[in-house]
Amino acid sequence: MQSILGIETSCDETGVALFRAGAGIVSERVYTQLDHAQYGGVVPELASRDHLRKLPGMIDEVLKEAKMTPKDLDAIAYTRGPGLAGALLVGASTAVAMATALGIPTIPVHHMEGHLLSPLLDDPVPDVPFVALLVSGGHTLLVEVEALGTYRILGETLDDAAGEAFDKTARLMGLGFPGGHLVAQLARSGDAHRFEFPRPMVNRPGLDFSFSGLKTHTRALIAQSTPDDFSDIAAGFELAVVETLVHKCRRALKETRLERLVIAGGVSANERLRTALDKALPHQVYYPPLSLCTDNGAMIAWAGWHRRGEAKRTGHIEVKPRWPLDELPPLASDA
């Protein structure tokens, strides 16, 4: 198996990429849906329609750029879950229909495993085992990676994910959606120590997260402030999230007695988080390239390559909107 097309449609990014053995990712496209901004969050039905509208043309563009035709493909990897059911179905049905017509197999991919493996596309590549922090708009979890494909959940969010808290804070300030980079941008000109913010669950044992209390605290602070205060609020909020994540990562490394941390997902692009982790854990932290932090087809094609032993020819379409990462089977020995 040499060439794998990857399709990502779990939420509001449409991603398509082509992986070729020996060459890596040779072509990719990502389309971010912006119409959701007027609603303050992702509208599932609109997301599904946008995937349906954009996906065929993006597949054509990726193949054309790689100077390939569909007949040159060996398999098609797609995001099976977790994610929005309707959005997942667009990618899954496209992949299965295309593969059936071509007589090639499909490879169902776990969205979070795609994120977890994405730092392995860059140099230096971390040695296994390691701890992974997967942090995005929909997920915040710490994972012990005993081997690629063998995962143990150490801790996860009990309510809002970190990225979701960023988005909600941005909406309260009227900054737009998605809000993570907008809050971070505003925070650059703010005083992070002007207002006090809680560090959720850092004084409790365990590795779970909770950001709903921080979100509530921020909402109350915004309600009694003026827009002139927003840069300071943004800076204080961002620092509280970052210090909470760093604290939990250090605790996870200590409890597992591991030395390496891999961080992936949309929030892994946050500059303050990267700086804080590098300071707290020098020479121990590995990140994906910035272009691969958000949802994308490259990570799905790459994960599909690792899961190529599970490729099957089937006309059956099935998605898993809820899919715990530790339910995945170990990778085949030749993957």
C-alpha positions in Angstrom: 0.0 0.0 0.0 1.6 3.2 -1.2 -0.9 6.1 -1.6 -3.6 6.9 1.0 -6.2 9.6 0.6 -7.3 11.1 4.0 -10.7 12.8 4.6 -11.6 14.7 7.7 -15.1 16.0 8.4 -15.6 15.6 12.1 -16.7 19.2 12.9 -16.3 22.5 11.0 -13.1 21.9 9.0 -13.1 20.0 5.8 -9.7 18.4 5.3 -8.3 16.3 2.4 -4.7 15.1 2.1 -2.7 12.5 0.2 0.0 10.4 1.9 2.6 8.6 -0.1 4.9 6.0 1.4 8.5 7.3 1.3 7.4 10.9 0.6 4.9 11.7 3.4 2.1 14.2 2.8 2.4 15.3 -0.8 -0.7 17.4 -1.2 -3.4 18.7 1.1 -6.3 21.2 1.4 -8.2 22.5 4.5 -11.3 24.6 4.4 -12.5 26.3 7.6 -16.2 27.1 7.7 -16.8 30.7 8.8 -20.5 31.0 8.5 -20.9 29.6 12.1 -19.5 32.9 13.5 -22.9 34.6 13.3 -24.3 31.9 15.6 -21.5 31.9 18.1 -20.8 28.2 17.6 -21.0 25.3 15.2 -24.4 24.5 13.7 -24.3 20.8 12.9 -26.7 20.9 9.9 -24.8 23.8 8.3 -21.5 22.0 8.9 -22.7 18.9 7.1 -24.0 20.9 4.2 -20.7 22.7 3.8 -18.7 19.5 3.9 -20.9 18.1 1.2 -20.5 21.2 -0.9 -16.7 21.5 -0.6 -15.4 17.9 -0.4 -15.6 16.7 -4.0 -13.7 19.7 -5.3 -11.1 19.5 -2.7 -10.4 15.8 -3.5 -10.0 16.8 -7.1 -7.6 19.6 -6.2 -5.4 17.3 -4.0 -5.1 14.6 -6.6 -4.4 17.1 -9.3 -1.6 18.8 -7.3 -0.1 15.3 -6.7 -0.4 14.6 -10.4 -2.5 11.5 -9.6 -5.9 10.2 -10.6 -8.3 8.3 -8.3 -7.1 5.0 -9.9 -3.7 5.6 -8.4 -5.0 5.4 -4.9 -4.5 2.3 -2.7 -6.9 3.2 0.1 -9.0 5.9 1.5 -8.8 6.8 5.2 -11.7 8.8 6.8 -12.6 10.1 10.2 -15.1 7.6 11.7 -15.4 9.5 15.0 -15.7 11.1 17.4 -17.5 14.2 16.1 -20.8 15.5 14.8 -22.8 12.6 13.4 -24.0 14.4 10.3 -20.6 15.8 9.5 -18.9 12.4 10.0 -21.5 10.8 7.7 -20.5 13.1 4.8 -16.9 12.1 5.0 -17.6 8.4 5.6 -20.1 8.1 2.8 -17.8 9.9 0.4 -14.9 7.6 1.3 -16.9 4.4 1.1 -18.7 5.3 -2.2 -15.4 6.4 -3.8 -13.5 3.3 -2.6 -16.3 0.9 -3.7 -16.3 2.5 -7.2 -12.5 2.1 -7.4 -12.4 -1.4 -5.8 -10.0 -0.3 -3.0 -10.3 -0.5 0.8 -11.2 2.1 3.3 -9.5 2.7 6.7 -11.7 4.2 9.5 -9.7 6.5 11.7 -10.2 7.8 15.2 -10.1 11.6 15.1 -8.0 12.0 18.3 -5.5 9.3 17.2 -5.0 11.5 14.2 -4.2 14.4 16.4 -2.0 12.2 18.6 0.1 11.0 15.7 0.4 14.3 14.0 3.6 15.4 15.9 5.3 12.3 14.4 5.1 14.1 11.0 7.7 16.5 12.2 11.3 16.3 13.4 12.4 15.4 16.0 10.1 12.4 16.4 9.4 11.4 20.0 10.3 8.0 21.2 7.6 5.8 22.7 6.4 5.6 25.5 5.2 9.2 26.2 2.4 11.2 27.7 0.1 13.0 25.2 -2.0 16.1 26.0 -4.8 16.3 23.4 -6.4 19.7 23.8 -8.9 21.2 21.4 -12.4 22.7 21.1 -14.1 19.4 21.9 -11.5 17.5 23.9 -9.1 17.8 26.7 -7.4 14.6 27.8 -4.1 13.2 29.0 -3.1 9.9 27.6 -0.3 7.5 28.4 1.0 6.1 25.1 2.5 2.8 25.9 3.0 2.0 22.2 1.5 3.5 19.1 -2.1 2.2 19.2 -2.0 1.3 22.9 -3.5 4.0 25.0 -4.5 4.5 28.6 -6.6 7.6 29.6 -5.0 9.3 32.5 -7.4 12.2 32.8 -10.1 14.1 30.8 -12.3 17.1 31.1 -15.4 16.7 33.3 -17.2 19.5 31.5 -16.0 22.1 29.0 -12.9 21.4 27.0 -10.1 24.0 27.1 -10.8 25.1 23.5 -14.5 25.4 24.2 -13.8 27.7 27.2 -11.7 29.9 24.9 -14.5 30.0 22.3 -17.1 30.9 25.0 -14.9 33.6 26.4 -14.5 35.1 23.0 -18.2 35.1 22.4 -18.8 36.9 25.8 -16.4 39.6 24.6 -18.0 39.8 21.2 -14.7 38.7 19.5 -16.2 36.1 17.0 -15.9 32.4 16.4 -13.7 30.4 16.6 -12.3 32.3 19.4 -9.1 30.7 20.6 -6.7 32.7 18.5 -8.8 35.9 19.0 -8.5 35.7 22.8 -4.8 34.9 22.5 -4.3 37.9 20.2 -6.2 40.2 22.5 -4.2 38.8 25.5 -0.9 40.0 24.1 -1.7 43.6 25.0 -3.1 42.7 28.4 -1.9 42.5 32.0 -2.4 38.8 33.0 -2.1 39.6 36.7 -4.6 42.5 37.0 -7.5 40.2 37.8 -7.5 37.0 39.8 -8.6 33.7 38.0 -9.0 30.3 39.5 -6.8 27.3 38.4 -9.4 24.6 38.3 -8.7 21.3 40.1 -4.9 21.9 40.5 -5.2 21.5 44.3 -7.0 18.2 44.0 -5.5 14.8 43.3 -5.9 13.2 39.9 -5.5 14.3 36.3 -9.0 15.3 35.3 -9.8 18.8 34.1 -12.7 21.2 34.6 -13.1 24.5 32.9 -16.7 25.4 33.6 -15.9 27.2 36.8 -13.3 29.3 35.1 -15.7 30.1 32.4 -18.4 31.2 34.9 -15.8 33.3 36.8 -14.8 34.9 33.5 -18.4 35.6 32.5 -19.1 37.4 35.8 -15.9 39.4 35.4 -16.8 40.5 31.9 -20.4 41.5 33.0 -19.0 44.0 35.5 -16.2 45.3 33.3 -16.0 47.5 30.2 -14.3 46.7 26.8 -11.3 48.6 28.0 -10.7 45.8 30.5 -11.0 43.0 28.0 -7.4 42.7 27.1 -6.5 42.2 30.8 -9.3 39.7 31.2 -8.2 37.8 28.1 -4.6 37.7 29.4 -5.6 36.5 32.8 -8.0 33.9 31.4 -5.4 32.6 29.0 -2.7 32.4 31.8 -5.2 30.4 34.0 -5.8 27.8 31.3 -2.1 27.5 30.4 -1.0 27.1 34.0 -3.7 24.5 34.7 -2.6 22.5 31.6 1.1 22.7 32.5 0.4 21.7 36.1 -1.5 18.6 35.0 1.1 17.7 32.4 3.9 17.8 35.0 1.8 15.7 37.4 1.1 13.1 34.6 4.8 12.8 33.8 5.6 12.3 37.4 2.9 9.7 38.0 3.8 7.7 35.0 7.6 8.2 35.4 7.8 9.1 31.7 10.0 11.8 30.3 8.4 12.9 27.1 5.2 14.9 26.5 3.5 15.2 23.1 0.8 17.9 22.7 -1.6 18.1 19.9 -5.0 19.6 18.9 -6.1 23.1 18.2 -5.0 24.6 21.5 -1.5 23.2 21.0 -0.9 26.2 18.6 -1.3 28.6 21.6 2.0 30.5 21.9 1.8 31.1 25.6 1.1 27.4 26.2 4.1 26.4 24.1 6.4 28.8 25.9 5.2 27.7 29.4 5.6 24.0 28.6 9.1 24.5 27.1 10.1 26.4 30.2 8.6 23.9 32.6 9.8 20.8 30.7 12.9 21.7 28.7 13.8 19.2 25.9 10.8 17.0 26.7 7.9 18.5 24.7 7.0 17.6 21.1 4.4 19.5 19.0 2.8 19.1 15.6 3.6 21.7 12.9 1.3 24.7 13.4 -0.4 23.8 10.1 -1.5 20.5 11.6 -2.8 21.7 15.0 -6.4 22.3 13.7 -8.4 19.5 12.2 -7.0 18.4 8.8 -6.8 15.6 6.3 -3.1 15.1 6.7 -3.4 13.7 10.2 -6.2 11.3 8.9 -4.1 10.1 6.0 -1.1 9.7 8.3 -3.1 7.8 10.9 -4.6 5.7 8.1 -1.1 4.7 7.1 -0.5 3.5 10.6 -3.8 1.7 10.6 -3.4 0.2 7.1 -3.6 -3.3 8.5 -7.2 -2.6 9.3 -8.1 -1.6 5.7 -11.2 -3.4 4.4 -13.3 -3.5 1.3 -16.9 -2.8 2.4 -19.9 -0.9 1.3 -21.0 -0.5 4.9 -21.1 3.1 6.3 -20.8 3.5 10.0 -19.7 6.4 12.2 -19.1 6.7 15.9 -19.9 10.2 17.3 -18.7 9.0 20.7 -15.6 6.8 20.6 -13.3 6.5 23.6 -9.7 6.5 22.5 -8.7 3.6 24.7 -11.2 1.3 22.8 -8.8 1.2 19.8 -7.1 -2.1 19.1 -3.2 -2.2 19.1 -1.6 -1.4 15.8 -0.5 -4.3 13.6 3.1 -5.2 14.1 4.1 -4.1 10.6 2.4 -0.7 10.9 
